Each structure stands twice: as structure tokens, then as C-alpha cells.
Amino acid sequence: MKRVAVIGAILEKPQVCQKPFNDIVSSFKGIVRGRMGIPFEGENMAVISLTVVAELDVINALTGKLGALPHVTVKTAISDKTVE
């Protein structure tokens, strides 16, 4: 059963972690419904929000891979309701 989730990520030192972050997100492109990125250049960080629709194990796999990157903090909110 698929669920809707929002993955929020803070990238500290984006010049170091943004490329691997984007590579991981691209490998899950089939589940990504929306993406918003906000650079904080003066603070040397970026905030990225991903909206995804997938099975829980796929959402957890994406979140786990992103959260394992150095300089990346990830939090996920997952809907209780399932969707088709």
C-alpha cells in the first residue's frame, strides 16, 4: 500500500553533499511528485523538501540513504492514509 510522505532535508556544506544527495533522489525519481529547494548561501546550507508517493519500505530506503550522507539531516512525515 502506498503512502504520501514529505521528506525534509537540511544540507550543511551543500558544495560537499548536494551532488550525492541529488544522485540518490534521481535514483528514486519514479516516486518523487514534487521537490522544493531553498539555498541559504550566507549560512552555507540548503533546505530541500521532497513529496513522495510509495510503499513504506521504499520511503524508508530513500530516507535512510539520504540520512546516511555526511552533512545531511533528514526528517520524514508519512501519511496514515494509503493511496493508490
TORMAR-198344 format. One record per residue (C-alpha): residue number from 1; residue in three letters; x, y, z. Coordinates in pm, 1 decimal, decimal comma, m for minus. Layout:
pt num=NUM | residuo=ALA | east=X | north=Y | up=Z $
...
//
This chain:
pt num=1 | residuo=MET | east=0,0 | north=0,0 | up=0,0 $
pt num=2 | residuo=LYS | east=136,9 | north=339,0 | up=m99,6 $
pt num=3 | residuo=ARG | east=150,5 | north=641,6 | up=125,4 $
pt num=4 | residuo=VAL | east=221,3 | north=1008,9 | up=78,4 $
pt num=5 | residuo=ALA | east=528,0 | north=1140,7 | up=258,2 $
pt num=6 | residuo=VAL | east=718,7 | north=1465,0 | up=291,4 $
pt num=7 | residuo=ILE | east=1092,6 | north=1434,7 | up=336,6 $
pt num=8 | residuo=GLY | east=1262,5 | north=1743,6 | up=473,2 $
pt num=9 | residuo=ALA | east=1640,0 | north=1767,7 | up=444,5 $
pt num=10 | residuo=ILE | east=1893,2 | north=2021,8 | up=564,8 $
pt num=11 | residuo=LEU | east=2220,0 | north=2016,7 | up=376,2 $
pt num=12 | residuo=GLU | east=2508,4 | north=2174,2 | up=562,5 $
pt num=13 | residuo=LYS | east=2802,9 | north=2235,5 | up=332,5 $
pt num=14 | residuo=PRO | east=2593,5 | north=2180,8 | up=17,8 $
pt num=15 | residuo=GLN | east=2902,5 | north=2212,2 | up=m201,2 $
pt num=16 | residuo=VAL | east=3012,3 | north=1879,0 | up=m48,2 $
pt num=17 | residuo=CYS | east=2684,3 | north=1685,0 | up=m19,6 $
pt num=18 | residuo=GLN | east=2447,9 | north=1821,3 | up=m284,6 $
pt num=19 | residuo=LYS | east=2577,1 | north=1603,4 | up=m571,5 $
pt num=20 | residuo=PRO | east=2543,6 | north=1271,5 | up=m383,9 $
pt num=21 | residuo=PHE | east=2207,0 | north=1390,7 | up=m246,1 $
pt num=22 | residuo=ASN | east=2079,2 | north=1464,2 | up=m597,9 $
pt num=23 | residuo=ASP | east=2214,8 | north=1132,5 | up=m728,1 $
pt num=24 | residuo=ILE | east=2017,5 | north=940,3 | up=m463,5 $
pt num=25 | residuo=VAL | east=1698,7 | north=1139,1 | up=m528,3 $
pt num=26 | residuo=SER | east=1738,4 | north=1076,8 | up=m903,6 $
pt num=27 | residuo=SER | east=1761,4 | north=703,5 | up=m841,9 $
pt num=28 | residuo=PHE | east=1415,0 | north=725,5 | up=m676,6 $
pt num=29 | residuo=LYS | east=1268,0 | north=959,4 | up=m941,3 $
pt num=30 | residuo=GLY | east=969,0 | north=732,1 | up=m1001,8 $
pt num=31 | residuo=ILE | east=824,4 | north=811,7 | up=m657,7 $
pt num=32 | residuo=VAL | east=903,6 | north=1184,4 | up=m636,6 $
pt num=33 | residuo=ARG | east=596,4 | north=1401,3 | up=m700,9 $
pt num=34 | residuo=GLY | east=747,9 | north=1735,9 | up=m603,4 $
pt num=35 | residuo=ARG | east=1068,9 | north=1899,2 | up=m492,3 $
pt num=36 | residuo=MET | east=1147,3 | north=2240,8 | up=m349,4 $
pt num=37 | residuo=GLY | east=1493,2 | north=2364,6 | up=m265,5 $
pt num=38 | residuo=ILE | east=1587,5 | north=2683,0 | up=m85,8 $
pt num=39 | residuo=PRO | east=1953,4 | north=2787,1 | up=m74,6 $
pt num=40 | residuo=PHE | east=2086,6 | north=2969,2 | up=229,9 $
pt num=41 | residuo=GLU | east=2413,6 | north=3081,4 | up=73,5 $
pt num=42 | residuo=GLY | east=2513,4 | north=3314,9 | up=356,5 $
pt num=43 | residuo=GLU | east=2472,9 | north=3031,1 | up=606,5 $
pt num=44 | residuo=ASN | east=2638,2 | north=2773,0 | up=375,4 $
pt num=45 | residuo=MET | east=2335,1 | north=2544,1 | up=381,4 $
pt num=46 | residuo=ALA | east=2028,4 | north=2445,4 | up=179,5 $
pt num=47 | residuo=VAL | east=1683,1 | north=2318,4 | up=272,4 $
pt num=48 | residuo=ILE | east=1512,1 | north=2067,4 | up=44,8 $
pt num=49 | residuo=SER | east=1158,5 | north=1931,0 | up=66,0 $
pt num=50 | residuo=LEU | east=1053,9 | north=1621,1 | up=m128,2 $
pt num=51 | residuo=THR | east=698,1 | north=1495,8 | up=m167,8 $
pt num=52 | residuo=VAL | east=687,0 | north=1125,4 | up=m249,9 $
pt num=53 | residuo=VAL | east=425,2 | north=853,5 | up=m302,3 $
pt num=54 | residuo=ALA | east=544,5 | north=497,0 | up=m242,7 $
pt num=55 | residuo=GLU | east=530,1 | north=189,6 | up=m23,6 $
pt num=56 | residuo=LEU | east=660,7 | north=240,7 | up=327,0 $
pt num=57 | residuo=ASP | east=975,1 | north=33,8 | up=271,6 $
pt num=58 | residuo=VAL | east=1068,4 | north=240,1 | up=m34,9 $
pt num=59 | residuo=ILE | east=1015,1 | north=567,9 | up=154,2 $
pt num=60 | residuo=ASN | east=1231,5 | north=434,3 | up=437,6 $
pt num=61 | residuo=ALA | east=1501,6 | north=323,9 | up=192,2 $
pt num=62 | residuo=LEU | east=1518,9 | north=672,9 | up=39,5 $
pt num=63 | residuo=THR | east=1517,9 | north=843,7 | up=378,5 $
pt num=64 | residuo=GLY | east=1786,9 | north=608,6 | up=509,1 $
pt num=65 | residuo=LYS | east=2018,2 | north=666,8 | up=213,6 $
pt num=66 | residuo=LEU | east=1977,9 | north=1043,9 | up=233,5 $
pt num=67 | residuo=GLY | east=2024,8 | north=1049,3 | up=610,6 $
pt num=68 | residuo=ALA | east=2345,3 | north=845,5 | up=584,2 $
pt num=69 | residuo=LEU | east=2515,1 | north=1120,0 | up=382,5 $
pt num=70 | residuo=PRO | east=2762,3 | north=1337,6 | up=573,0 $
pt num=71 | residuo=HIS | east=2633,0 | north=1691,1 | up=643,7 $
pt num=72 | residuo=VAL | east=2268,9 | north=1590,5 | up=573,9 $
pt num=73 | residuo=THR | east=1988,9 | north=1587,4 | up=834,5 $
pt num=74 | residuo=VAL | east=1659,9 | north=1425,9 | up=731,1 $
pt num=75 | residuo=LYS | east=1312,4 | north=1405,8 | up=885,6 $
pt num=76 | residuo=THR | east=1010,1 | north=1241,1 | up=727,9 $
pt num=77 | residuo=ALA | east=635,5 | north=1280,1 | up=781,3 $
pt num=78 | residuo=ILE | east=429,6 | north=988,7 | up=644,8 $
pt num=79 | residuo=SER | east=52,6 | north=986,0 | up=598,1 $
pt num=80 | residuo=ASP | east=m155,5 | north=729,5 | up=784,6 $
pt num=81 | residuo=LYS | east=m390,3 | north=701,5 | up=488,3 $
pt num=82 | residuo=THR | east=m295,9 | north=477,4 | up=197,4 $
pt num=83 | residuo=VAL | east=m333,2 | north=586,3 | up=m166,2 $
pt num=84 | residuo=GLU | east=m337,2 | north=408,2 | up=m499,9 $
//
